[in-house]
Amino acid sequence: MFRDRAGRLQDGYSRQCPSCEVVLFFAEDSQHPFIKRAMRNARKARKEMREAGAAGLAAPEPRAAQSRSFAGRTRSAGRED
């Protein structure tokens, strides 16, 4: 078993196993239970990422972000020369 990104793991994807160097082909109609589980988990993860992205776009931002050069600076009451 090894890890790969859910975005890559779609029908028709192939990857070489890092330990035994056998090329694995991932297909939705595979009979192998580990391949089926990997495809199901990747599909679920992609769905959750889409929903999280949509929820993030729908939520309003509380305040405009400040630039890095301005962050941490405060305005003084008066300037003495």
C-alpha positions, 0 to 999 in steps of 0.5 A: 500500500502507498499513498497518492493524490485523490485528484490523480486517482481516476479511471485509467490512471496507472502508477508504478508501485514504489516497492515492487516496481509493478505497474498498477492500473486503476479502473472503476470496474476492477475486480481487485478489492484494494483497487475498488477501495482506493477508487471509492476513497478517492472519489469521496475525497474529491467530493469533499474537496469540491464541497469545501471549496464551494463552501469557502467561496460562499462564505464572505471574508470578514476583513480585507487582508493586509500586505506583509509589509503592512502587517503588524504596523500601527498608526501613531496618534501624532508624529514628533519632529 
